[in-house]
């Protein structure tokens, strides 16, 4: 997903997806799977700091800025939780995902569905 004013960040994320695909091909015959977990907004200390800065700049409060931030990108209007990302990582390490490889997997409240 592209975002204005974030060319370096977006380029790095696209690079991760490309590297994931190459590594998946290179390790396919060794029983190794390689996938990329691609989260949307996750309520972490970094995002909390961003929300506080947005609230201060807009003269609003953090809950208002949370709603605005999510409305800009995530149709489900809620943050992904770190434990949800962890659960996806655990699944990717399981036998159920033994033939999933080279995939960018979005866990983003519908962000890439736009």
C-alpha positions in Angstrom: 0.0 0.0 0.0 1.4 3.4 -0.9 1.1 6.4 1.4 1.9 10.1 0.6 5.2 11.5 2.0 6.5 8.0 2.9 8.5 6.9 -0.2 11.4 5.4 1.8 9.0 3.5 4.1 6.9 2.2 1.3 9.9 1.2 -0.8 11.3 -0.7 2.2 8.1 -2.6 2.7 7.9 -3.5 -1.0 11.5 -4.7 -0.8 10.5 -7.0 2.1 7.8 -8.6 -0.1 10.3 -9.1 -2.9 12.9 -10.6 -0.6 10.2 -12.9 0.8 9.4 -14.2 -2.6 13.0 -14.8 -3.6 13.8 -16.5 -0.3 10.7 -18.7 -0.7 11.9 -19.9 -4.1 15.5 -20.4 -2.9 14.5 -22.5 0.1 11.4 -24.4 -1.4 13.2 -27.7 -1.8 14.7 -27.5 1.8 11.3 -27.7 3.6 11.6 -24.0 4.6 8.7 -21.7 4.1 9.1 -17.9 4.0 6.2 -15.5 4.2 5.7 -11.8 5.1 3.2 -10.7 7.7 1.9 -7.3 6.6 0.1 -5.5 9.4 -2.0 -2.4 9.2 -2.3 -0.1 12.2 -1.3 -2.0 15.4 -1.8 -0.2 18.7 1.9 -0.1 19.9 3.8 2.5 21.8 5.0 4.0 18.5 1.4 4.4 17.2 0.3 5.7 20.6 2.9 8.4 20.3 1.7 9.3 16.8 -1.8 9.5 18.1 -0.8 11.9 20.9 1.0 14.1 18.4 -2.0 14.1 16.1 -4.3 15.0 18.9 -2.0 17.8 20.1 -1.7 19.2 16.5 -5.4 19.0 15.9 -6.5 20.3 19.3 -8.5 17.1 19.9 -8.1 14.1 22.1 -6.5 10.7 21.4 -9.8 8.7 21.0 -10.9 11.2 18.4 -7.6 10.8 16.5 -7.8 7.0 16.8 -11.2 7.1 15.0 -9.9 9.4 12.3 -6.7 7.4 11.8 -8.6 4.2 11.4 -11.3 5.8 9.2 -8.5 6.9 6.8 -7.3 3.3 6.0 -8.9 0.4 7.9 -12.6 -0.3 7.0 -13.0 -2.5 10.1 -12.2 0.7 12.2 -10.2 -1.1 14.8 -6.5 -1.7 15.5 -4.9 -5.1 15.0 -3.6 -6.4 18.3 0.0 -7.6 18.7 -1.4 -11.0 19.9 -3.3 -11.4 16.6 -0.1 -11.0 14.7 1.6 -13.5 17.0 -1.2 -15.9 16.4 -0.7 -15.6 12.6 3.0 -16.2 13.1 2.3 -19.3 15.1 0.0 -20.6 12.4 2.7 -19.9 9.7 5.0 -22.2 11.8 2.4 -25.0 11.9 1.8 -28.0 9.7 -1.3 -26.2 8.5 0.9 -23.7 6.6 3.4 -26.2 5.4 2.8 -25.4 1.7 2.3 -21.6 2.2 5.4 -19.9 1.0 6.3 -16.6 -0.7 3.2 -14.9 0.4 2.6 -11.4 1.7 -0.2 -11.9 4.2 -2.2 -8.8 5.2 -3.6 -8.5 8.7 -4.8 -5.0 8.4 -8.5 -4.5 9.1 -9.3 -4.4 5.3 -6.7 -1.7 4.4 -5.5 -3.5 1.2 -9.1 -4.2 0.2 -9.5 -0.6 -0.9 
